Amino acid sequence: MLHRSVGDIDSLADLRALGAALCSALGQLHRSDVVHRDLKPSNILLTAYGPKVIDFGIARAIADDRLTRAGAAVVHGEPRLDGIAPPLQALILPCLAKDPAVRPAPAQIIQAMAAPKGADRVWRRGPIADGIKEREAGARRLTTPVTMEMAPSVTRRRLLAGLAAGGVVLAGGGGTAAWWIGSRTGSTKRKSDPFDIPPAVRMPVQKLDIKGVKEPFSNDVQPTDLWEVANEADVYSRPLLPVGDVIVFGVATGGVAAFDITSGKRRWTAPHLRTKSGYLSLSDRLVIGADGKGVLRTFVPSTGEPKWTCPAAEAATLLAADEDAVYFVTKDNKLRSVNRSEAKVRWTVPVPVDFRGKLLNPAVIGQGMLVMSTVDGTVLVVHTGNGRTAWTRLDHQDVTVRPAVYNDTVYINGKYLDARRLSDGEKIWSTRLGDWETDWDKWGPPAAYEDAVYASAGDGIRYLSKKDGKVLWNAFDCADSASPVVRQGHAVWALEFDNSANRPALLVNSVRVSDGERARSYQLPQSDYARLAAAGNRVFVLHDSSVIALAAF
């Protein structure tokens, strides 16, 4: 179809260059949550800088429920591909599949269309380039004298052609606009370099929430809720991941999505990522996840622009990442490391027998050591350079261990809260719970900061000295024993499930950093599942299928 509509394109290489350029434009549209809905030869302008997609008169947002409906937008006949070169038929047929789930994405089409090096010269030299130059010259002659009074006499198609030739982007006017693939300055690359990673976007910092309060802390005042994403989250989403100006988490419709950290509005979605595999931040410059086939895929956090992939990863569970590499468990129970600079496998080692099928994500990393935990309290530590085991903790406990690393020390929860030397596991100190706790009470996940360690225990939060593990203050009746603990603003935050008969609820409690006195509490509906994260003077809570952002104070 494309070949017949653009008569001057008389080689497979030229056709591939056109197809790849068009798919690049569609990919940009989709990352902006827009579907064109009327892509056809007459809505494609050929310019000296590549093709441009125009005419968005019936474009729809991806979230618009009018895009499709049962029993409509479906062709029953089989497509005829007479005259299409055999190498292209294998690509075109999947694009025409009745089931949208099996159609290739624009990025996959770009890869399949990969034209020989230099094929983009079709826009600069040869019959197509000559024809484009002739039409652009005519368009300039047409549009030079145009004024507001003359505009009605110029056809819409010819005016669009002239403006495209002159480098103008239309806005408004019956919903019509141009989506640019390139520019005259050459600022937009025709083929994006998957390793050309933009710098990290600085996280917007929320103003601390103390306005209108006589004193900074009061049990009578709730934290201010900034926004809520209701009924969209995947309840099995791994972490809430604040990265730059977005927060990333799994969504109920499949895959992961990024939401604006200041407003909660959806920015982009990666539906092919497998939520249960986990997802990580790569120095706040990329978000990485794995699809159902184990392929590692990376995206720019702010825009969702796809970057490098690693099909050879065979990733099942993402663990952690540092400046050099990503670490994960493969589908056949091996530990593997992939280099971030080349997307190539660095090393692969078998998971030790005692840990197979048990490792949890995310893991923690520091000082060249990858620290992994299990549901039964054991810990495995390996060298990030080669995957060799450095040390283990094999004493089984009836608790899920969530270690924390700060500098050269790892803090491990369980019946005791241990501080161990990261390099060899040598115990530095070990703190047991108070005499008032019962035998089944355990330390919850620790959180390590420059000056202190916090952890939930029993029904509250403990603040411990990093030097010797001495408990400096206790905050009672404010946290479940398994709750994560985060510090943000002037407070430490934790979750408490209140199952009292008169008001079952999920409480987001905060206590003062200075003395552990309870400060403010935010009440949410009863929830069976919750997660907690904090960044940029904001506290984020996933409760069942919703995510809410609270202002720190």
N, C-alpha and C positions, 0 to 999 in steps of 0.2 A: 504493500500500500504506500509506504513512504517512498519507495523507489519510483513508482509510477507518478506520484504527485509532484516530485521534484525531478523534472526531466533531465537536468544537467548532471545529476548524480549517476555516474555510469560505472562506478567500481564498488566492489564490496568494502574496500577500505574506507572510501568516502562515506558510504552508508553507515558503517560502524562508527565513524567519527560523529556523524549527525545523531545517531541513536544514543551514544554515550553522553553527548552534550545535553540532549533533551532530558534524559533521565537524571542528570545532575540538577537541572532546573526543577524537575518534579520532586526530587529528594529535598531540596530547599523548601519547596512549598509544604511538603508533608511535615517537615520539622517545625513549620509555622502553623501547624494544625489546619491546613487548607487543602481541599480537594478541588481540582479544576473542573471536572465533570463534562467538559466539552472539548477535549484535546483532539484536534484533527488538523490535517495539512493547512487548511485556511486560517487556522489560529496559530501558525508558526511563522515568524518572520526570519528570513535569512539575512544576516548582516555580515559585514567584514570581520566582525569579532565573535561570530558564532550565532547560533539560532536563539531567538527569544520567544517565550511563550506569552501570548496576549489573550485578550478577551476573557475577562473573569466575570462576565455578566451573570452566569449561573453557578459560580463557585460557591462552595459551602464549607463551613467549618467542619472539621472531622467529627467534633462532638455533636453536630446537628443531627437529631434523630430523623430528619426528613431525607437523609442521604439514601437510605434503602428502607424498604418495608416488605413484609412477607407477600410473595406472589407477584412483585413488580421488579424492574431493572435487570431481567434475566432473559437471555437469548437461548432458544431451544435447538436451533439448527447447529450443524457442524460447520466450522469455518473452512473456506476454500483457500488454499495457499498455493494455487497454481502460479508458476513463475517465480516463486520465492526460492532463493538459493538454499540448497539442503542444509548448509551450516547454520542458517538463520531459522529454519523451520523448528529446530530443536529448542530454540529460545522463544519463538513466537507462540508456539502451542501452549506452553504453561501460562503465558500471559493471558490467554483466552479461556483459561479453565473456569468452569462454572463455580467451583468452590474458591472463594477469595483466599482461603488459608494456604492454598498450594500455589498461588501466583507468586512469582519472584518479586522482591522489593526493588526499588530503583537502584539501590547500591549493588544488588546482585546482577542486575541487567548491565550496569556500567562495567562490572568486572567481566561479564561474558562478552560484552561488545568490544572489549579492549582492542583498539585499532593498532596497526603497526606504527612504530615511532615515526613522527612527522606527518601523520595523516591529517592533523588539524591544519596543514598548509592549504587544504581545500578551500578555506575561507580567505586565503591571501593570494593564491595563484591558480590559474587554470580557468576552465569554462565557468565554474560556479562563481569564482571571485570576479571574473569579468562581468557576468550578469548582475551580480550584486552591486558592483560599482556603477553600472549603467542605471540601475533602478534608484540607487541613492542619489545620483546626480539629478535625475528627474524629480525625485522627492524634494530635494533642496530647492529646485526651481519652483516647484509647486507651493512650498510652504513659506518661501521668503516674503511674499507680499500679504500673507494672510493676516487679517485683523479680526476683531470680534464681530464686525458687521459682515465680513466675508465668510466667516466660519460655516454658516448653514449651507453654503453652496459647495463645500468640500465634503466628499463622501467620508464616512467614518473610517473605512478601510484605508483610503489613501492618506488621511490625516495621521492615522496610527503609524503607517509606514514612514511618513516623513518625520514624525517625532522620534521614532526609533533610530532613524538614520542620523538625526541631529543630536542624539544622546540625551533625550528628555524622557523622564519617567512620568506617566500620567497618574493622576490621583483623582478620585471621585468620578463624576461624569457617567452615571449609569452603572457604577460598579465595575468599570473597566480599568485595568492597570497592566503594566508590563513587568514581568519577572526577569531580571537581568542575569545572564550567565557570566558575562564579561563586562569590561569597561574599557574606554579608550586609554585610560592611564595604566591599564594592565594590573590594577591592584587586586583583581580577583583571578586566581589561577584557574586555567581551564581544566586541569586535572589536579585535584588536591593531593598534596603529599601527606600520607597517613602518619608520618612522623613529624610533621610541621605542627607542633602543639602550641597553642597560644598560652601566654602567661596566665597564672591563676588570677581569678577575679577576687578582689577584696570583699570580704563579707560585710554587708551593711550592719552597723551596730545599733541596736534598739536603745532608745533613751531609757534609763532606769525609771521604774514606775514608782515614784514617791510623791507625785503631784497630788495635792489635796489631802495629804495625810499629815497630821500634826507630828507624829513620830514615824520614823522609817519602818517600824515593825509593829504590827497590831493584829491580834487574832480576829478582830472584828472586820478586817478588810481582806477581801479576796484578791488574788493576783488578777490583773487585767487580761482578758482573753483577746488576742490580737486577730486571729482568724481560725476557721475550722474547715477542714476538708471532710465532709460528711459522707459516710457510706461508700467510700471509694477505695479504701486500703485493703490489702490482702492481710487477713488476720495472722497468716503465717509468715508475714514479711520479716526478713532478718533484721538488720539494724535500721533505725532512723538515721540517715546519713546526711548531716548538713555539710554542704560543699560550696564555698564561695557564696553566691547569691541565690542558691536553691537548696532545697532539702529533697533527698531521694528516698523513695521507699517503694515496696511492691504494691501493685494495684489489683483490685479484685477481677478486673477484666483480663488480667494476664500480663506478665512482664513487670517492668519497673517504670516509674515515671518521676519526673523532676517538677517540683512546685516552687514558685517564687517564695523566697524566705520571708519577704515583707508583707505579702498579700495572700499567699496560699493559692494563687492561680496557677493552673497547670501550664508548664512551659513546653515539655516534650515527653514522649513515651517511647520506650523500647519494648514492644510487645513480645519480641522473640526471646528475650532473656528469661532464664529460668530462675524465678524468685528464690526457690529453696537452695539454689547453689550459692547464694549470697552475692554481694556486690561491695566494692571497695573504692576508696578515693586514692588516686595516684598523685600525691603531693598537691591536691586540690586542683590539678590541671586536667585530670581525666577521671571519669567514672568507668570502672571495669566490671563486667559480669560475664556469664557464660550462657550460651543457648542450649537447647535440648540435645544438640549433638556434641556438646562439650567444647565448642569453639569459643575462645576468648574474644570479647568484643569491647571496644573502648569508645567513649563519647565525651565530647566537650561538655562540662557540667552546665554552663549557662545556656547553650544553644541546642544541645543534643546532636551536634554534628558528628557523624561517625569518623573514627580515626582507625588506628591499626587493629588488625585481627590476627589470631593465631589458631588456624584450623587444626594444627597438630597437637594442641594442648590436651584434648580429651578430658577436660576439667569436669569434675563432679561437685566439689565443694571448695570454694575459695576461702583461703585462710587469712592471709595478710599480705602486705606489700611494703617495700622500703624504697629508697631512692634508685635502686638498681634493678629490682625484679619483683615479680608476683609469685606467690607460693600457694599451692593448692593440692588437693587430693584428686587423683584421677579416678576414672570409672572402674579401673581394675586394681584399686587399693594401693596406689603408689603415691609417694610424695614427689612433686615436680616443681621446678622453678623455671620461669620464662623471663628472659631478659627484656626490660622495658624499652631499650633503645633500638632493638632489632626484631622483637617479637619472635625470638628463637629459643628453643629449649636449652637451658644451661645444664641442668642435671636432673636425673630421675633415680629415686631409690625406693625400695620396698618399705611400706609401713611396717614397723616391728609387730610381731604377732600379737603381743598384749594390747595393742592399740587399734587393730584392724576393725573397721566398721564402727568405731567409737568416737573418733575425733570430732570436735565441735568447731563451728565457725561463729564469729570470727576468732582468730587467734591473736596474740600480741607479739610484737617484735621490737628488738632493741639490741644495740651493741653486738650486732652480728649473730644474734640468737633468735630463733623462732620458737615461741612457747605455745604449745598446744595442750588442750585439756579435754577431758571426757566427762560423760554423765556420771561415772562412778568414782570420781575423785582422783584419778591418776593423771600424771602430767608427763608429757614428752617434750624435750628440748633438743633441737638440732641446730647445727651450724648452717647459717644461710648461704655460705660459700660453696658447700658441697653436699649438704643434706645428711651428713653423718651425725649420729646421736651424740650429744654432749653429756646429758644426764637425764635421769627419769625419777619420778616419784611414783612408786607402785603401791603405796598403802591405799587400799580401797576404802571409800567412805560413802555413806548414803547422802551424797550432796553433789550438786552440779558445780564444778569448779570453774571460776571465771577469773584467771590471773590478771594482774595489772603490772605494767613495767614502768619504772621511772629510773633513768640513767642506768646504773649497773646493778639494780636490785629488782627482783620480781616478788610480788606479794600474792600469796595463794590462800584462798579461803577454805574452810572445812570445819572440823571440830575445833581446830586452832587456826588462828590467823598467823601465817608464817611469812617472814621476810628472808629471802634466800639470795645468795650471791648469784648473779645471772650467769656468770662464766662457768661455774662448776656445781651449782646447787647447794653449796655450803650454807647451813642455817646461820642467820645473823641473830634473829630473835623469834620467839614464838609466844603468842598471847592467847590464853584460854578465856572462855567466857566467864562471867561472874558467877558466884556461888548460887545466885538466885535463879539462874537459867536451868532449864531441865536438860535431861540427857539428849533429847531429840533436837534441841536448839543448836543451830550451827551459824557460823559466820556467813554472811552473804557476800556478793561480789564486791571487792575492794575498789576504791578509786584513789589513785596516787597523784599528789600534786607536789609542788616544790617544797612546801613547808609542812605537809601533813598527809596522813592516810585516813580516809573515811570508809566505813563499811556498815551495812545493816547487820543487826544481830538481835535475836529475840523479837521484841516488838518496837525496836527503836534504832537509832543511829549512834555509832561510836566514832570519836575523834581520837586518833592515836598519834603518838610521836614517831616520826620516821627513824629516829635514832635508836630507840630501845623498845618500841611497841607499847609504851605505857599509855593507858587510857586517860586522856586529858579531860574529856567530858562525855556524859551520856545524855542522849535525848530520848526520853521514853514515849511510848504510845504515839509513834509517828511514822512507822515503817514496818512492812512485812519483812521477815528474816531473809527472804530471797530477793528483795527489791534491789535494783541497781541504785547507786547514789551518785548524784552529779552536783558540782558546785558551780553556781552562776550568780553574778551580782554579789550581794552581801549575805547570801544564804546557801544552805545545802538542801537539796531536794530529794525526795524519795516517794514511793508509792505505798499506799495502804488500802487493802481490801476490807471495807467495813461491811460485815454481813449481819449486822444487828437487825432484828426482826422489823423494827419500825422504819429503817431507812438504809437498806442495802445500797452501797455506793462504792465507787472508786475515788479515793482521796489522793490529791497531789499535795503533799505536805512539805513545808519548808521550816528550817530552823536556822537561827543566827549562827554565822560562822564564829563570831567572837565568843559565845558562851553556851551555845546549844539550846537556847530558849526557843520554844516553838513560836513561829512568827505568823505565817499565813497558811491557809488551806483552801484548796479549790476542789469542789465536789463535782464529780462526773457520774453519769448513770452507771448502775452496776455492770461490771464487765468481767468476762471470763478470761480475758487476755489483754495484756498491756505491756508497753515498752516506753522507755524514757531516754531522752537525749537533751543536750543543751549546747548552745553556741550563740555568740553575738548578743548576749543579754536576753536570750530567749530560752524558754524551756518547752520542749516538744513532748507530747504524750500521744502514743497510739493506744486507743482503747477500742477493742473489737475492730470494726472496719472504718473507724474515723481517726483523724489526726487533728489535734488542737495545739495552737501555739500560745503560750502565756508569756507575759512580760516579766522579766526578773526585776528585782528592786534592791 
